[in-house]
């Protein structure tokens, strides 16, 4: 989605009047009479059309001088879902980097993406309509607003965790942009009890039961726990620097999820928030996906999401463990791997007795003899594939998120033991990529055989969702 493309004011105002949740996060409305910008679902009295201006993302609204609404809370809105052509992937990748690291210099982002700082700034400005610095500042302020609203953290800690260099700089920026002090916002809203908690929004519908069932079948004891009845997930969770903590996620009844974080994860809430959004596919546009799948002849469960992954290397291990065995058998092998070669969470990072460990890292597994892995019940070649993946990991585009995702998939298939299905599966859930059909998948083959009218290309650009729908419909 290009931020410079003009929005249709008539269509946007109609959606605003209807408070249509399909447009939540796709654009924001600035109201000149109040100086506030809102989500399309805001429940305040609808402003006059003459007072409304429409912006594709929060940074653009703030760059135009508007401050966020304290009722609908723009910081909770899902991100705009976009299917990008190759020329736009760089701008999207930069945005994702900034979302996950609010104190990350643009020079570091450019280095990670393999381009010059000047080129990346030009591409970012052209695609999103604001500079990287403006975008990053908006994300910092919105995260700070969420922390002030939902937690009892001191203002100094809010400033640090939102990526500001000092409390004074944070207070100045917050007051300048939002026309009230951080303490004034805190005093005007309920303050948390001090428990580490964040709220994240999504567009309804969301097939929560189906997502929980998918994750529960694959949950590795000690690493993750899924309570389907309560809509609750507990999990070990990584930070970008390789350290691990844990989190508890609770689905609510108001199009939101609540996160409780361990102390270590609270040192980088932006990275955790961005990671959880991708893991649970909170930014998907379920209406657009549903319409496309139904047009392709696929009976679709409304709101079925594409589960991502907290850690790509962990997903790679589990994908190889799952080759040519059932989901239950793969889970058993992963459990043995954790028990034999996993690592305990640091002291104080387990939020409950169920989550105590993580799978081995690439560096840890790279020095394990393949024969020791085979002793877990693996064929030797599969054990060798695990070690090979671990040894190659530091240089993989898949691991580093550089370049074209399809090029990363081709790179994976060059590794021993990773065929087209495994590579495509890693791309689908590990990137995550919304438009990947799995070659050679037995369930998909049978579905296409029994329903000749189904054609994978008809569900593009949502073929990954077509895969999930067919899997979900298969007993």
C-alpha positions in Angstrom: 0.0 0.0 0.0 1.5 3.3 -1.1 1.1 6.2 1.4 1.2 8.7 -1.5 -1.9 7.3 -3.1 -4.9 9.6 -2.4 -7.7 8.2 -0.4 -11.3 8.7 -1.6 -12.8 11.1 1.0 -16.4 10.1 0.1 -15.8 6.4 0.5 -13.7 6.9 3.7 -16.4 9.1 5.2 -19.1 6.5 4.4 -17.0 3.9 6.2 -16.4 6.2 9.1 -20.1 6.9 9.5 -20.8 3.1 9.5 -17.8 2.5 11.8 -16.9 -0.3 9.5 -14.2 -2.5 11.2 -12.9 -3.7 7.8 -11.1 -0.4 7.4 -9.5 -0.3 10.8 -5.8 0.3 10.4 -6.1 0.9 6.7 -6.4 4.6 7.3 -7.0 7.2 10.0 -9.2 10.3 10.0 -7.9 13.7 11.2 -10.6 16.0 12.5 -9.8 19.7 12.1 -12.3 20.9 14.7 -10.6 18.9 17.5 -7.0 18.4 16.2 -7.4 14.7 16.9 -7.0 11.7 14.6 -9.1 8.6 15.0 -9.6 5.0 13.8 -12.6 4.3 11.5 -14.2 2.4 14.4 -14.1 5.3 16.9 -17.3 5.5 18.9 -17.3 9.3 19.4 -19.9 11.4 17.6 -19.2 11.4 13.9 -17.6 14.7 12.8 -18.8 16.7 9.8 -17.3 15.6 6.5 -15.9 19.1 5.9 -13.7 18.7 9.0 -12.2 15.3 8.0 -8.9 14.5 6.3 -7.8 10.9 5.7 -4.4 9.4 6.1 -3.1 5.9 5.4 -1.1 5.5 8.6 -0.7 7.2 12.0 2.7 8.8 11.1 1.1 10.7 8.2 -1.7 12.0 10.5 0.8 13.1 13.1 3.0 14.7 10.5 0.0 16.8 9.5 -0.3 18.0 13.1 -3.0 15.7 14.6 -2.7 14.0 17.9 -4.1 10.5 18.7 -7.6 10.0 20.0 -7.8 9.0 23.7 -11.0 7.1 23.1 -10.3 4.7 20.2 -6.5 4.6 20.8 -4.8 4.5 17.4 -1.8 2.7 19.0 -4.0 -0.5 19.2 -5.1 -0.5 15.5 -3.9 -3.4 13.3 -1.4 -2.4 10.6 -2.5 -2.1 7.0 -2.3 -5.4 5.2 -0.4 -5.2 2.0 0.8 -7.5 -0.7 3.9 -6.0 -2.1 5.6 -6.2 -5.4 9.4 -6.6 -5.4 10.1 -2.8 -5.6 8.1 -2.2 -2.4 9.6 -4.9 -0.3 12.5 -2.7 0.8 10.2 -0.1 2.3 8.1 -2.7 4.0 11.2 -4.4 5.4 12.5 -1.1 6.8 9.2 -0.4 8.4 9.2 -3.8 10.1 12.7 -3.2 11.4 11.7 0.1 12.8 8.6 -1.4 14.4 10.7 -3.9 16.2 13.5 -1.6 17.2 12.4 1.9 18.1 15.9 3.0 19.1 17.5 1.5 15.9 19.4 4.0 13.8 18.5 4.1 10.1 22.1 3.5 9.2 21.9 0.2 11.0 18.6 -0.7 9.2 20.2 0.1 5.9 23.2 -2.1 6.7 21.0 -5.0 7.7 19.1 -4.7 4.4 22.2 -4.4 2.3 21.6 -0.9 0.9 22.9 2.6 1.5 21.3 4.8 4.1 20.5 7.5 1.5 18.8 5.0 -0.8 16.7 3.5 2.0 15.6 7.0 3.2 14.5 7.9 -0.4 12.6 4.6 -0.9 10.9 4.9 2.5 9.8 8.5 2.0 8.5 7.7 -1.5 6.6 4.7 -0.3 5.2 5.8 3.1 5.0 9.5 2.5 6.9 10.4 5.7 10.6 10.2 6.6 11.9 7.2 8.6 12.6 9.6 11.5 9.0 10.8 11.5 7.7 7.3 11.3 10.0 6.1 14.1 9.0 9.0 16.3 5.3 8.3 15.9 5.8 4.6 16.8 7.8 5.6 19.9 5.1 8.0 21.1 2.3 5.5 20.4 4.1 2.8 22.3 4.7 5.2 25.2 1.0 6.2 25.1 0.1 2.5 25.4 2.5 2.0 28.3 1.2 5.0 30.2 -2.4 3.8 29.7 -2.0 0.1 30.3 0.7 -0.2 32.9 1.9 1.4 36.1 5.5 1.8 34.9 7.2 5.0 36.0 7.5 7.7 33.4 11.3 7.2 33.2 10.9 3.5 32.4 8.2 4.3 29.9 10.7 6.6 28.1 13.4 4.1 28.1 11.3 1.2 26.9 9.7 3.3 24.1 13.2 4.1 22.7 13.8 7.6 24.0 17.3 8.6 25.0 16.2 10.4 28.1 13.1 11.2 30.2 13.5 14.9 29.4 13.5 14.2 25.6 10.5 12.0 26.0 8.5 14.5 28.0 9.3 17.3 25.6 8.3 15.2 22.5 5.2 13.9 24.1 4.0 17.3 25.3 4.8 18.9 21.9 3.0 16.2 19.8 0.0 15.4 22.1 -0.4 18.8 23.9 -0.5 17.2 27.3 2.2 15.8 29.6 2.8 12.1 30.1 1.6 12.4 33.7 -1.6 14.1 32.6 -2.4 11.2 30.3 -1.6 8.8 33.1 -3.8 10.6 35.5 -6.6 10.8 32.9 -6.7 7.1 32.3 -6.7 4.0 34.5 -3.1 3.1 35.5 -2.1 -0.5 35.7 -1.1 -2.3 38.9 2.5 -2.5 37.8 2.0 -5.8 36.1 3.6 -5.9 32.7 0.7 -5.9 30.2 0.1 -4.7 26.7 -3.0 -4.7 24.5 -2.9 -5.4 20.8 -5.9 -5.0 18.4 -7.0 -6.9 15.3 -9.7 -6.8 12.7 -12.6 -9.1 13.3 -13.5 -11.8 12.6 -10.7 -13.9 14.1 -11.0 -17.7 14.2 -9.5 -17.9 17.7 -10.6 -21.6 18.3 -9.0 -22.7 15.1 -5.7 -20.9 15.8 -5.5 -22.3 19.3 -6.2 -25.8 18.0 -3.4 -25.4 15.4 -0.9 -24.3 18.1 -2.1 -26.7 20.7 -1.4 -29.7 18.5 2.2 -28.6 18.0 2.9 -27.2 21.5 6.1 -28.6 23.0 5.9 -29.1 26.8 8.1 -26.7 28.7 8.4 -24.3 25.7 4.7 -23.5 25.2 1.3 -24.2 26.6 -2.1 -23.6 25.0 -5.4 -23.5 27.0 -8.0 -23.7 24.3 -10.9 -23.3 26.7 -9.6 -20.1 28.2 -8.1 -18.6 25.0 -4.7 -18.4 26.7 -1.2 -19.1 25.5 2.0 -19.2 27.5 5.3 -19.3 25.7 9.1 -18.9 25.8 9.9 -15.8 23.7 13.1 -14.5 22.1 14.5 -11.0 21.9 16.5 -9.9 18.8 19.8 -10.2 20.7 19.3 -13.9 21.4 18.1 -13.7 25.0 14.8 -15.4 26.0 12.0 -14.6 28.4 8.4 -15.7 28.5 5.0 -14.2 27.9 1.3 -15.0 28.6 -1.2 -14.1 25.9 -4.9 -13.8 26.5 -7.6 -13.4 23.8 -10.3 -10.9 24.9 -13.8 -10.4 23.8 -13.3 -7.0 22.3 -11.1 -7.6 19.3 -7.9 -7.4 21.4 -5.3 -9.6 23.0 -3.5 -8.9 26.2 0.2 -9.6 26.8 1.8 -10.2 30.1 5.6 -10.1 29.8 8.5 -11.4 31.9 11.0 -8.8 33.1 13.6 -9.4 30.3 11.0 -8.9 27.6 10.0 -5.6 29.1 13.4 -4.3 28.1 12.3 -4.4 24.4 8.5 -4.2 24.3 8.5 -2.8 20.7 10.3 -6.0 19.5 7.9 -8.2 21.4 4.8 -6.4 20.2 6.0 -6.5 16.5 6.8 -10.2 16.9 3.5 -11.2 18.4 1.6 -9.3 15.7 3.4 -11.4 13.1 3.1 -14.6 15.0 -0.7 -14.3 15.4 -1.3 -12.6 12.1 -3.1 -9.7 13.8 -2.7 -7.4 10.8 -4.5 -9.6 8.3 -7.5 -8.3 6.5 -10.0 -11.2 6.9 -12.7 -9.7 4.7 -10.4 -9.4 1.7 -9.0 -12.9 2.3 -12.5 -14.4 2.6 -13.8 -12.8 -0.5 -10.8 -14.0 -2.5 -10.9 -17.6 -1.3 -14.6 -17.9 -1.8 -14.2 -16.6 -5.4 -11.6 -19.4 -5.9 -14.2 -22.0 -4.8 -12.7 -22.6 -1.3 -15.1 -23.0 1.6 -13.5 -20.7 4.1 -13.8 -20.4 7.8 -14.1 -16.6 8.5 -11.1 -15.1 10.1 -8.7 -18.1 9.9 -5.2 -16.7 10.4 -1.8 -17.7 9.2 0.3 -18.6 12.3 3.8 -17.2 12.1 6.6 -18.1 14.5 8.4 -16.5 17.4 11.8 -17.7 16.3 12.7 -18.8 12.7 15.4 -21.2 13.7 13.0 -23.0 16.0 10.6 -23.2 13.1 13.3 -24.7 10.9 14.2 -27.3 13.5 10.5 -28.3 13.9 9.9 -28.4 10.2 12.7 -30.9 9.7 11.6 -32.9 12.7 8.2 -33.1 11.1 9.3 -34.5 7.8 7.4 -37.7 6.9 5.9 -38.1 10.3 2.6 -37.1 12.0 2.2 -33.8 13.9 2.1 -35.8 17.1 5.3 -37.6 16.3 7.0 -34.3 15.4 5.9 -32.9 18.7 7.4 -35.9 20.6 10.7 -35.5 18.8 10.8 -31.7 19.6 10.1 -32.5 23.2 13.0 -34.9 23.3 15.2 -32.3 21.6 14.3 -29.7 24.3 14.9 -32.2 27.1 18.3 -33.3 25.8 19.7 -30.2 24.1 17.5 -27.3 25.1 18.3 -24.5 27.6 16.4 -23.3 30.7 15.0 -19.8 30.8 17.0 -17.4 32.9 16.1 -17.1 36.5 13.0 -15.0 37.1 11.9 -15.2 33.4 9.3 -18.0 33.8 5.9 -16.5 34.4 4.6 -19.9 35.5 5.6 -23.5 36.2 4.7 -24.7 32.7 7.2 -22.6 30.7 10.7 -23.4 31.7 12.9 -23.9 28.5 13.6 -23.1 24.9 14.8 -25.2 22.0 18.6 -25.1 21.3 19.9 -22.1 19.3 21.7 -22.4 16.0 25.1 -21.9 17.7 24.4 -24.6 20.3 23.1 -27.2 17.8 25.9 -26.5 15.3 28.4 -28.4 17.5 26.2 -31.3 18.4 27.2 -34.6 16.6 24.5 -35.8 14.2 24.7 -39.2 15.9 23.6 -37.7 19.2 20.6 -36.2 17.5 19.8 -39.5 15.8 19.6 -41.1 19.2 16.5 -39.1 19.8 14.7 -41.3 17.3 15.6 -39.6 14.1 17.0 -41.0 10.9 20.7 -40.1 10.6 20.1 -38.1 7.4 17.5 -36.0 9.1 19.8 -35.5 12.1 22.5 -34.3 9.7 20.0 -31.9 8.1 19.4 -30.3 11.5 23.1 -29.8 12.1 23.6 -28.5 8.6 20.8 -26.0 9.1 22.4 -24.8 12.3 25.8 -24.4 10.8 24.5 -22.5 7.7 22.2 -20.4 9.7 24.4 -17.2 10.3 24.7 -16.7 6.5 21.2 -17.5 5.4 19.0 -14.8 3.8 16.1 -16.6 5.4 17.6 -16.0 8.9 18.6 -12.4 8.2 15.4 -11.4 6.4 17.4 -9.8 3.5 16.3 -9.8 -0.1 13.5 -11.4 -1.9 11.7 -14.1 0.2 11.4 -16.4 -2.8 15.2 -16.1 -3.2 15.5 -17.1 0.4 13.3 -20.2 -0.3 15.6 -21.2 -3.2 18.6 -20.8 -0.8 17.0 -23.1 1.7 16.6 -25.8 -0.9 20.3 -25.8 -1.4 20.8 -27.3 2.1 20.9 -31.0 2.5 17.6 -32.4 3.8 15.4 -29.4 2.9 13.3 -30.0 -0.1 10.7 -27.8 -1.8 7.9 -28.5 0.7 10.0 -27.8 3.8 11.4 -24.6 2.2 7.9 -23.4 1.2 6.5 -24.2 4.6 9.3 -22.2 6.3 8.6 -19.3 3.9 4.9 -19.4 4.6 5.1 -19.4 8.4 8.6 -18.1 9.0 8.6 -15.0 6.8 5.5 -15.1 7.1 4.4 -15.0 3.5 0.7 -14.9 2.6 0.9 -16.3 -0.9 2.7 -19.6 -0.9 1.1 -22.9 -2.0 3.0 -26.0 -0.8 4.4 -28.2 -3.5 3.8 -31.9 -3.1 1.6 -31.6 0.0 -0.5 -34.8 0.3 -3.5 -33.1 1.8 -3.6 -30.5 -0.9 -3.1 -33.0 -3.7 -6.1 -35.0 -2.4 -8.2 -31.8 -2.1 -7.4 -30.8 -5.7 -8.1 -34.4 -6.9 -11.5 -34.4 -5.2 -12.4 -30.9 -6.3 -11.0 -30.4 -9.8 -12.5 -26.9 -9.9 -10.0 -25.7 -7.3 -7.0 -24.0 -8.8 -4.3 -22.7 -6.4 -3.5 -19.6 -8.6 -7.1 -18.4 -8.3 -6.6 -17.7 -4.6 -3.5 -15.5 -5.1 -2.4 -13.4 -3.4 -3.6 -15.4 -0.4 -2.5 -19.0 -1.3 -1.1 -19.6 2.1 -4.5 -19.0 3.6 -6.0 -21.4 1.0 -3.5 -24.0 2.3 -4.7 -23.4 5.9 -8.4 -23.6 5.0 -7.9 -26.9 3.2 -5.9 -28.3 6.1 -8.5 -27.1 8.5 -11.3 -28.8 6.5 -9.4 -32.1 6.4 -10.3 -34.5 9.3 
